Every structure is written in structure tokens, then in C-alpha cells.
Amino acid sequence: MKKMMKKTFCGAFALAIACGAFGCASPNDIGNSNTQIQVDEKRTQLYVFNFDGGYGAEWMSTAIAEYEKLHAEDVYEEGKVGVQIIPTHTKKTREGAEILSNREEVYFTEAVQYYQSINDGAFADITDIVVKANVYEQEKTIESKMTQEQKDYFGYKKDGKTIYYGIPHYSGAFGLVYDIDLFDEKGFYFKDGYNPSDALEEHFIYDVNDKKSAGPDGVKDTSDDGLPATYTEFIELCDYISSIGLTPICWSGANYSGYISMLYNQLVVNDAGLEDSLMMYSMEGTADKLGVVNENGEFVRDANPTTITADNAYELYRHESKYKALEFLRKIIKTEKYLNETAFTNTHEHTTAQDDFLWSGKDGMTKSMAMLADGVWWQSEANETFKAMGTQMAAWSKENRNLGWMPLPKAEQKDQKNVYFDHLYSMCFVKKNIASWKLPLAVDFIQFVHTDENLKMFTKTTNTPKAYNYEMNASDLAELTPFGRSVLEYKQNADVLYPFSSQAKFLNNQSMFTAGEGYKATIDKNDVIYPSMTLHEKNVSAKTYFEGMYTYYKKAWGTLR
């Protein structure tokens, strides 16, 4: 990687250092770490915030070490040589005024309401380093690696100009992880050409001469062969797995309300497809799959399509995919044999669910679990468990364990791409009140971590994609875990949905459209947040929840700015 010429950033002199000649950052300042970081007064400090809730800190530590080495002889302040980047690794996000009051200057985080934060004056203008050639790879810009949807969203329009106050960070989606080794061992794959009227076990491969079905993509000889293509097949798979005494699905009881509501969201957009899903954010288009549910629980489409505008976009809550996904999710939630025993235990954390999934069938005490409901980031969270398992048996290590990202089924077999729903609102930015002399250093670090080389480093470290276009060649892919490769393959072959829009109603009410809380409903005159919790605890029907969603959003729409 090309090193920048030595340079001096002029302006204010040394920052006030709290702890004398060699100060230190307190444990509270660096989030959940117990390590004290010594402040080297011989170097210039840059404070960086890293939300490490799912993706960890290793990628950041690698980038920091390389950047400090690269600029060890550069001068940013009088009397100092080199730069010291002090990270805050924490699982607590920051917003608005809190960003301005904290010491961190560069942020890598998620769950940010971008336009609200701009209105709050929280972000510095970083347009130049986004649209101009990257000093570390002159032939490219950060903007050139973004999709048009990302450019439209992050490119804030003011007085005829486009201003970037932030850029994308990582790319997160929620779904199902499956144990490929277990599927291979037990034959949990649908047989090509099976007769639906045959006994359940006859639907699955059991002989070496059996061929797998084409799977969700409808194309034979691809990685999803034999996996359930429809909701009906998925339920049959769960029935088959449970019939031989194993557990089909594991999830966190403590987090199920939000986690399984995010799974519901992914089911909806995957079944609806990219075009229909985008209408929820653009609030324009023609919807031809809206309707009502009759007394028999059957979805009946409207006779005529509906033209969607910002004034009536609540009509999209009558979309067929929303109802069919509710029916499917309710079947899973209400069928005890499909789930781990702690699926609704409020002390059962997501990391415990990961451990249970990984150790199941291998600890001599528990029966195997075939699938885990979690996000693409889960492997980083389970890193210590993988290390412990790898010391007992090499085949159990993260690098060798054969786990995959499962393409979700649809209500029925459809000739459409899967949808990868990047729902975390993850972004990178610089706070507005950073010292003016230090802004060039902050944005230089941002350019550094957004080179192709460092984007690939992030992927190799976390086994997840960054939210940019960059190439991973065969040797790069060889450094990933089997699970990491399956995630990248899935995303590469899917339509990527970014829940972004420049539509005014969206920008002014972004919290209404978040993946975990975007399906509220009015049930028995009470407003509820999570479909998963309501289906489980209130025992309502899919029809009742579906109609409650429409009631809630039709009323709420009249209050939107």
C-alpha cells in the first residue's frame, strides 16, 4: 500500500492530556475492555469509536497497527512525531448530542438516524475524501464503491450540492445458519422429483443414487440444492428433523422478540422481492399483491392494483408477503418440537444460543440442533467458543466447521432472486466539533480503512462483507471460513436491499422503518411492537396480527411529517 508523503498538519498545539506525562484512558473510556491504553505524549492522538456488538475489534486493531506504522514519522503537531489511535470498543451506540460531547472523533457504528443527526449538527462534512481519489489507491474513490441507493441516501442535498456527512460501514443481515455436516450426515435434503403425497421420509434423500432437488434458486448443481424452497418444504424439514429426535431450530430466548421479528422482516422482503420491498421506502410504484384475509384465513388479492404514494404507503402493510410470512412464523413459534427448550427463556442470551448450537450433539449430553437464527456476524461473537472447540478437535474449529448461510424459503416457488436485507444502518463518520486542524488526520484514516485491501481485511477477519463493491479473488476466499464463503456467495447472487430513501416521510420518520420494530400492530386497542412476541405470548392468529398492522399504520400515517 502506498505510503503518504510526510506532512505537517498545522493548527492548535497539543491536546490537554488528563494523566500527566504519560496518561492513560480509563476502562470506562474504552467500553467493555479492562485494558488501560497509555497515552503517548510524543505522538498525536486520534480517538476512534468502534461499535463491536457483533463484528468485534480485531479488524480495527489490525487497521490501527498498520496505520500507525505507516505514519510513524509524520508530524501533525509541533513537537510530536507519529500518530496514536486510541479506540473505544463498546456495545453502546451514540447519537446526536452524545456524539458531540464524547471524546471520540471518528465513528464506526450502527443504528444511526442519519438525517436526524445531520439536523442535530453532529457530523462533519467529509465530502472531499468520498468523491476524490483515495490517496492510498489513486485510481479509486470511496464513492465509486457505493451503490446508487447508497449514494442517494448518504449524499445529502443542499443548495444544489451533494454533501457526504457519512458513508456505509459493514453489511449485516439476519437469517438462518445451518449445520452442513449434520445435513449431509442425516440426509436433510429434499429429493429431486419426490412425490408430495408420499410419506414424509420419502421426500428426503436416503440413498447414494438420490439426487437433490434444485433448491430455492430453482437451478440444479448449485450450493442450495436440496434445501427447502417454500414455507411448506421448510415445515416438512422441521417435521423430519424432529421425527428422528433432533432439534430443528435454535434461537435466543432473551432476544427472541427482536431477533425473530428481524427474521420475519427478512422473510417478508425475500418473498416480496426487491421491487415490491423498495416501495416501502421510496413510497412510489404500483402494488398488485395487496389484499385482505377472508374468514377461512385465505389471502384474497385486490381486484385492481394500487398506486403507491407518500400519502397512502401504509397500504403496503396489506401486502401478501407480510401475511404469508406471519402464517409461517406463527407455525414455527407455536410448534414446540421445532425449537430449543430455551427458545422463550428470558435468561437465554444470544451468545448462549450460539454455544448451544455449536456444542449440540458434540458434548455427549445434548441432541444436535440443525439451524440457528442469528445474523451474519455471529461467528465473531462465538469466536472464543470456536477456539475452545478447536483445541478438542481440529474439525470443530471455526476454519474447519462446515456451517452455511441458508437461503430462506418463500411462500411458494418463485423465479426471483433472494434478497439480502442490509438493515443495520451502519455507518462511518467524523463528529462535527473535531478540532479543525485534526480533521485532515481523521478523514485520512477513513480513506485508509476503505481501500480494497482493508475492505478485504475486514471480510477475512470477520467473515462478513463490508457494504461496498470490491473483489475477493480465489486466494482471498480461501482465507475465509466455510460460513464466510457462503455469506459472500449468497450476497453476490442476491438482490441487496438497503432500507434507504430520500423520500421526506422516510427521512423525517426513520425510526418507524427499522427492521426490528417496523411491524407494529394494534391488537385489542393496544399497540404492540414485535410480531414474534405477540404471536407467542398473546396467541393471536396471523390474520389478527396482519389486520392489526394495517390498523396501526393507517392511523400512524396521518401523524407523519
N, C-alpha and C positions, 0 to 999 in steps of 0.2 A: 504494500500500500504506500502511495506517495506521501512523503513527509512534507509538511508545510515549511516554508522558509521561516527562519527565526524572526519573531516580530515582537513589538512592544505595544501594548495597549495603554495609552495614556489616560489620565483622568485622576480620580481620587486615589489617595495613598492607601496604606494598609487598613484592612477592616479591624475594628476593635475585637480583640481576642479575649475570651472570658477567663481563661485559666492561667494567665501569666506567660512566661517564656515558652513553655510547651503545654498548651491547653489540651483539653480533651472534651469530646462530646459525651454527654451522659447517656446511659442506656435508654432513657425515655426518649431522647432525641433521635435515636436510631431505631425507633419502632420496637419490634419484639426481639431484638438482638441484645445479648448481655455483654457484647464485646465493646470496650471503650476504644474509640478511634482517636489517636493522638493528632492534634493539630500542629502541623509543621510550619512554624512562622517564617521559615526560609523560602516557602513556596506560597503561591496564590491558591486560595481555596475556592472551589465551586461546589455548591451544595445541591445534590440531586435527590429527588423523591422517586422511589420505586414502589409501586403497589405490588406486593409479592403474594397476593392471595392465592393464586393458582400456578403462576409461572415461575415463582421462586426468584432467587437473587444471583444465581450462578452466571447467567448471561450478562448481567450488569457488572459483576465483579470482573469478568473476562474483558469486557469493553473498557472498563476503568483502567485496568492494569496496562492494557495496550496503549491507551490514550496518554496516560501519564508517562510511559516510556517514550512515546513518540515526541512528546513536548517537554522532555526533561530539561532542555537547555533554553527554552523560550522564556521571554520576560514579559510579564503582564503588569507588574507593579514595580515601582522603584525600590531597589534593594532586595528584590526577591527573584529567584530563578526557578522555573518549572511550575507545574500545577498539581494540586492535590484535590482530588474529587472525593468528597465525603458523602456517602449515600445514606438515605433514610429508607430502610426496608420495613414496611409496615403493611398491615392488612386493613388499615383505616384510610378511606378515601378523603380527599379535601375538596372543598367547594368555595367559590366566591371570596368573601372577606377573609376566610380562614387561610386561603392561599396567600393573600397579601400579607397577613400577619406572621406567617411561618418563615423560618429562615431559608427553607429550600427554595431554589431558584429555577431549576429545570425539573419538569414533572413528566413521569411516565406512569399513567394511572388509568382508571376506568370509571364508568358510571358518572360521566361529566355531562351536565346540560350545557352544551357548547355556547349556544346563542344567549342564554341567560347569563353565563359567565362573562361573555363579551359585554353585555349591557351593564354588568356589575363592575366593569373595568378591571378584570382580574388578569387579562392576558396581554403580553407584549406582542407587537407586530413582528412576525418573523418571515414576512413575505419574500424578502430577497433570497434567503437561503433555501426556500422551497422552489422558487421559479428559476433561479440562476444556477449555472453549472456548479456541481458539488466540487469543492476544492480537492477532495480525495479521490474523485473519479470524474475528471473534467468532461467526459463525453455524456454524462447523465445529470439529470436533476431529480430531486425528490418528487416533484410534481409529475414527472414522466412515468413514475412507477405507480401512480394512483389511477383508479378507475374514474370514469366520468362522473359517476354518482358521488364519489368521494370529493372530487374537485368542486362539484356543485355545492356540496354541503359545507366543506371546510373553507371554501373560497367566499368569504363574507363580502357582500356587495355594498359599496358605499360611494356615493357621488360618482358613479360610473366606473369605479375602480374595484378590483378584486384584491382583498386583503386576507392573508392567512395568519390567523392567530393560533392555530393548532393544526396538527397533522395526525393521521392514524397511527396506532401503535400495534398491538397484537390482534390476532383474528380468532375470536372464540365462538364456539357453537356448542349446543347441548344435544345429547342423544344417548345412544347405547353402545357400550363396549361389549364385545363378545369374545369368549374363550375359544379360539380357533382349534386348539389342540383337543379340547373337550368335544367340540362339534365333530372333528374328524374321527375321534375315537368312538363316539356313540352314534355317528351317522345322523346328526341333527340337520340333515339337508333334504329338501324336497326332491323327489324323484321325477325325472323328466317323463311327462305323459301319464302321470298317475291318474287313476280314476277316482274322482271326488266321492263317489258312493262306496268305495272300498273301505275296509276297516282302517282306522287311523294309522296303525303301524305300516300299512301298505302304502302310505303317502310318502314314506321316507326311504332313503337308500339303505340297504342292508346287505347287498351282495356286491362283490367286486366288479361285476358287469353292469351294475346300475349306473345310469348317467344322471347327473344333477340337472335340475330344471334351469331355465335361463335366468332366474332370479329377478330382482327388482328392475334391472335395466333392460330386461327383455332380450338380451344378447347372450348367446352361449359362448363359453370359453373365456369368460371374464371373472374377476375376483369375487363377484357377488353370486355366482352360480349356486343354486340350491337354497339360498336364503329366502325368507318369506317376502313375497311381492305385495301381498294385500293384507288388510287387517284380519280377514278370515284365516289366511295361512298363518299369520303370527299367533293367533289364538290357538290354532291347531298345534303349532310348535310348542307353545306353553303347555298344552294338554299332554303332548307326547313326552316332554321333558319331565313333567311332574308324575306321569304314569310309571316311570321307572325309578321314582324315588328321589329325584334331584330337584333343585330349586331353579326355576326359570330366570327370575329377575331379582336383583338385589338393589336397594337404594337406602339412602339415609333417612331414618325416622325423624331426626331432629330438623332436617332441612327439607322434608318432603313437600311441604306446602309450596315453597318457591321453586324447588328443583323440578318437581313433577309438573308444575304449571309451565315451566320453561320447556319441558318435554312436550307438553300439549301444544305450546306455541310452535315448536319445530314440526310437530305432526301436521298442524294446520297449514303452514306455509309450504311444506313438502307436498302435501296433497293438492293444494290450490295451484301451485306452480308460481313461477316468478312474476308473470304479468299480473295475475289477479292479486298477488301479495303486495306488489308495489302500489296498487291503487289505495291501500290503506294509508300510505304516506304521501303520495302525490295528490290524492283526493281528486283524481280525474280519470275518466275511462268509461267503458261500458261493461257492466256486470251482468252476466247471463246465467249465473248459478246461485241466485238468491231465491229464497222461498220460505215456506212455513212447514211445520211438522204437524201431521194430522193426528187424530186420536189413537191411531194404531202405531204411532211412533215412526211413521214413514215420512221421509222428506219429500215435499212436493215443490218443485220449482215454479217460479212465477211464469205466467204465460208469455210475458214480454220482458226484455232486458231493461235494466235501469241505468240511466246516465248518471254517473257519479260526479258530484261537485263538492266543494268545501262545505256547502250548506247541508248536504244530505249524506255525507260519507258514513254516517252511523248506520246506513242501510247495509253496509258491508258486514255488519255483525249478524246478518241473516244468511251469510254465505254457507253453502252446503258443506264445505270442508270443515267449518267450525263445528257443525253438528255431528258429522260423521266421526271426527276426532274425539268429541265428547263421549259418544257411544262407545268407542273403542277404549278410551282411557277408563271409563267407568267399569267396563268389563274386567279390566286388569286390576283396578283398585279393589273391586268388590269380590274378587276370587282369591281367597286366602292361600290356596295351594300354589299360586303363581309367584308369591312373594316371600322374601326372607321374613323370619319371625319378628324382626325388629323394624319392619318397614314403617311403623307408625309410633315407634317408641321415641319420646322426645329427648332422650339422653344418647341416642344412637347417632353420633356425628358422621359427617361425610367421610372423614379420614378412616373412621372405624369401618364404614361400609366398604371402603376400598380394601382395607386389610382383610375383612371377611371374604370378599370376592377373591382376592389373591391366594389366601390360605385355604379356601374351601376345597375339601377333597384331598388336601395335602398335609393337613395337621393331624390326621388319624382320628379326628373327632367329629368333623362336620361333613355334611354331604356337599357335593360340588354345586356351585352356582354358575349358571351358563352365561348370564348377562349382568352388566352393571349400568345403572342410569347415572350418568355424570357428564361432565364437559370434556372437551378435547385436551384440557390442561391437566387432567387427573394424574397422569404419570409423574409429573413434577412433585405433586403433593404426596404421592406414595413412594417417593424415592428411597426413604430410609427402609421401608418395608421390603422393597426390591433388593436392597443391599443385604438385609438380613437373610432373605430367602436365598440369594445368590451364594452366600457363604455355605449354606447347607447343600445346595445342589446347583451347579452351573446353569442347568436348563431352566431354573426358576428366576434367573437374573432378568433385569429389565431389557438387556440386549438380546436375550435368547427366548424370553417368554413370548409365545405366539398368540398375541392378542390383536383384535381388529376393531375398527370403527364400522359399525353396522349401518348400511343404508336403511333408512326407515321405510316401512311398508306404506302403501297408500290405500285409500278406501277400496279402490278397485284397480286392476291392471291398466296403466295409462302409458301412452307413448310420450312421456315428457321427462325432462331431466329432474334429478333430485335437486333440492335446494339446500345450500349451506347458509344458514342464517347467522350472520355475524352480529350478535345482539348486545355486546358488552359496552358500547360507546367508549371504547378505549382510545386514548389519545396522548400525544406528547405536546408540551407547550412550555413557554417561559413566563414567569409571573411578571406582571406589568411594572411593579416597583423595584425591579432589579436595578442595581447601580448602573448608570448609563455606560460607564467605562467597562463594565463586566459583560454587557450584553453580547459583544462580539465573541467572547470566550464561550458563553452559553450556547449560542447558535452554532459555533464551530463544533462543539461536542455533539450537537444534534446531527449535523451533517456527517460526522464521523460514524455514528452508530447507524446511519441509514445508507451506507454503501452496500452494494450487493454482498460483499464479503461479510459484513457484520449482520446483515439480514439472514444470511445463511448460517452464521454462527449462532444466532438466536434459535433458529429452527433445529440445528443439530443439538443444541443444549437442552431445549425444552420439548423437542419432538412435536412442535406445533408450528403453524405458519404465522408469519407476520402479515399484516394487512396490506401488502404491496405485491406488485408483479416483479418477480425475479426468478431466475432459472436455477434449478437444482439438478446438476448432472448426475450421471450414474455413480460416480465416486462419492458425491455428496450424499446421495440417497443411501449408499452403503453404510454411512455413519449413523443413520437413524435406527431406532428400534423398529421391529415389525409393526408395532402400533403406529409409530410416527409416519412410516411409509404409507400405511393405509389411510391415515388422515389426509396426507397430501394428495394421494391418488383420488380420494373422494372429492376433495375440494376442486381439484383440477378438472374433474369430469362433471361437476355440478354447476348450476347457476348460483352465484353468490348474491345473497340479499343483504344489503346494508339498510338498516332502518332509518335512513336519512331522507330529508326532504327540505326544499326551500319554500314549501307552502307555509303561509303565515300561520294558519291554525296549528300546524305541527310545531313550528318554531316557538310559538307563544305558549304551547302546552305540552312540551316534550315528555314530561313525566307520565302523561296519560298513555303513551305508546310504548313503554318499556316492556321487555319480554316477560318478566316475572309478574308484572302487575297490570298487564294490558288487556285482561279479560275479566273485568269486574262484572257483577250482576246484581240485580235487585231481586231478592228471594223473600217472599212473605213480608214485603215492605221494608226489609233490611238490606243494606248494601254489603256485599261480600267481595273479597279481593281475589282469592285463589280458587280456581275450579277444582283443583285436586283436593283441597281441604274440605270444600263444600260437598263434593261427591262422596267423600269418605265419612265425614262427621255428621252431615245433615241427611245423608242417604237420599238426596234428591235425584230425580231422573235426569237423563241427558236433555230431554225435552224441556223440563222445567228450567234447567240452567241456561240452555240456549235462548229461551224466550226471555229469561231474566237479564241476559246480556243486552239484548235489543232494548228492553225497557230502560236499563241503566244508561246506555249510551245515547239513546234518543233524547232523554231528558238532559243528560250532561252536555250534549252538543249545544244546547241553547245558552249555556253559560260560558262557552269558549270565546276567547278574544279573537 
